[in-house]
Amino acid sequence: MPPASYGIGIFPSLSARGRADGRWVRPLALQRCLIPLIILMSAIPLGGCNPFPKTWEWNQKLTVEVATPSGVSVGSAVTRVRWQEENSVGNYPGSYSGEATFVDMGNGRYLFALLSEETRYLALRTFADVLGDRAQISEEGFEAASSLRGENNVPAERYPLLVTFEDIRDPATVKRVDPNNLADSFGSGFSLQRITLEITEEPTTKGAVEGVLGWLEEVGKERGSLIPNPPRLISAMSDPEIQTLGPLAFSTELFK
């Protein structure tokens, strides 16, 4: 009986051939295929895999000021933003880390200004009047933003998502807050004064929001959204942004 034939991994249609002395060798045709292939693959650059891309980083402090019946309440948090040079497919990889800003509204109520993808772009949007033509997603824009120092008012159309909890102990009671009508969420005498952004040397905020939302990490391990079992279809949701809201909007540092 002739010896069995064994397929070669990346060439399943080719097989090894036996010799009379019992040793096994790849057919000459396979060797002729493999050698040029190996040479070709070694010459192809790994696009987008530059291990040392040029980067720009800065810390930005978001501050929320609220008028309350007992005076002005203020909350701040510092996040870290990082951008990289353009990659081989024309994108600018970026990231952010830190925590949401929150304001103690009294009586166990809090106002939260959340993190999102917009956090990466907020400095370029907020300081557009200072940056001028450089206020864009570009290496020139990142260089200019990272060199900024100082504070500016965040434009109302760039405000982060604002939320509160009817019961701070229950993540499922999260509610959207209208920045133009805080009284609807907190009662008469409450109004948003302003939201500012400062490029700063201060370190990123750590652990503050978890001190208020003690359940945050546990909920993050259990499910992806604060409100359990939201509808599977966006079209079936009354407020998708709230119903799909997850713990990482409050802190990116939960599982590090």
Order of alpha helices (4+ residues) and beta strands (2+ residues): beta-beta-beta-beta-alpha-beta-beta-beta-beta-beta-alpha-alpha-alpha-beta-beta-beta-alpha-beta-alpha-alpha-alpha
